[in-house]
Amino acid sequence: ALAETEGRLLRLRVSPVPAGGTKRVRIRYVQPLRVRANQRGFVYPLALGGQRSAKVKTLSAEIRVRSSAGLDRLCSPSHREGMRFALSAPGEAVARLEESNARLDRDLELSWWSPTPEHTRVEVAAAREGQGPGSVQLTLTPIVPPGRAQRSLLIAIDASSSMQRNRAALTQVVEGLLAKLGPGDRVELVAFDHTALSCFGGMASYDPSRRHQVALFLSRLSFSLESDPRRLAPTVKRLARVASGGLDLVLVSDAELSRHASLLRQLEAPARAQGVRVFGLELGSGSSPQAPLAQLARRTGGAAHSAPARGAVLATRDLNAVLVVPVLRDPTLKFEGCELTQLSPARPPTALISGQPLRLYARYANPGKGRAILEGRAPDGQRLRWSLAFTLPAKGEHLEVQRLWARSRADELLVRLAGTGGQTRRALEGELLAASLAGPVLTPATSLIVLESEELFSQNGIDRRNNSRLTRERAAAERRRQAFARESLQARSRSEERMLAYAKVAQDTGSTRRSWSGPRIGGSGGGAGDPLSLLLLAGGALAAYSRRRPA
């Protein structure tokens, strides 16, 4: 049986295993990519948080990336030395990792960049078979005009015992965040374990003269107890009331904090109620997109970053880059012309980062056209409004969206369950079970069972819906892959036609007058018809076409 435990861990029990025997279990899962503005990221979990890291003789991996929006560049923040990249076709790339005597102390991360859209837009991916209800993923990407507003920053430091080994990295993070504050910006530092300790006693304008006060505050921190993020709630409420432009909360911790998933969920309600964006920075490990701290940041309009060993400076730089991006505050979203049910999240985050896609999941019964109406407040205080058209298809080939909807719905119900009791809790537990089975996805309410034969499923009266769904998902994914390959082939064919046309123009021009000089090889003359010149011209035409290809 495969079951979900606290935080980001899954437990698998296999029984019986005969002496000297072998049992093989194959697990297939779907996860949304991590998105930060025009940066996309894939995380493959290898580290087990605070557990002792294992060491393997050889670590190898091959990751294939396909993007209809194009690929600008690729990198691996976690494995910079052993990763190699190759572009296999327009919009396609392969990343290969080979490491010897590798220690499994960090997750495998892969990042790539796609062009940022010029205008606010909405994209649709749907799962619908036959005449039944479907699931849809609406990806909304707002583009907010630039503007400078006063920033209010609350840096919350996890002072639990596990953070002692990250003291040096913590100092680098705090100094990096403070260095990017401008005139008029305000800041407060708070350390929390079972209590909350303040540095300035409230929001204060920061200037270099306060550097000594910050250094003294950090030097006096004692990392000895377990942390309780709920201790931050009163401070967040008090400071949010005096933050005119909106409060940004940066939680600096390690992977241990994400193990307290239920405690983190209880911090979301006061953060959303006060319009606070939550950002996470995990020291000493990689941050999974599904880790509780990452989910909290995403649902409040923030982002989660990780700082592996010796990577605190780079992680702080990335976090600062996100903190200064224009945001849409107090956004509202409604839909017209279509009926969407069980929308998740039920409402948008407290702020939307410009260029950062927002994923919404919902169920629908009837295909057709609709509109998303998005409104909010720009950095300069101006009210903005967009009306975005989209279509709910009668047949949706992205069958994995059904699981993604169930996962998003379950996460939202788990947040509502935190701190809830009585009859309301029992009703929410029933909704959680229904969403988990509809996926099906693993939650605290469900587990997955693997049996050796079809007879055992029949004997125990266990439905085999998940097996048939996996088969259909694989078939749909293969059809999408083939469609992408056809589009790439057609794009390559159109590019070759352009190259031939350009070559003919060059030859015609060269027959009447010399328009340009080509390179010389071995002392021979070169011109418009020179083979190397034509090759360079063809490459230029292909590159130009790739840049102009629409998203």
PyMOL commands that set and color helices and strands:
alter all, ss='L'
color gray80, all
select helices_A, chain A and resi 161-179+208-219+229-240+257-259+261-273+292-299+312-323+401-417+422-438+454-459+465-512+531-548
alter helices_A, ss='H'
color red, helices_A
select strands_A, chain A and resi 2-4+10-12+34-36+39-44+55-66+74-75+83-89+92-103+108-113+121-128+134-141+152-158+186-192+196-198+204-205+247-253+277-283+304-307+327-336+341-344+351-353+358-364+368-377+383-392+396-397+447-448
alter strands_A, ss='S'
color yellow, strands_A
deselect
rebuild
show_as cartoon
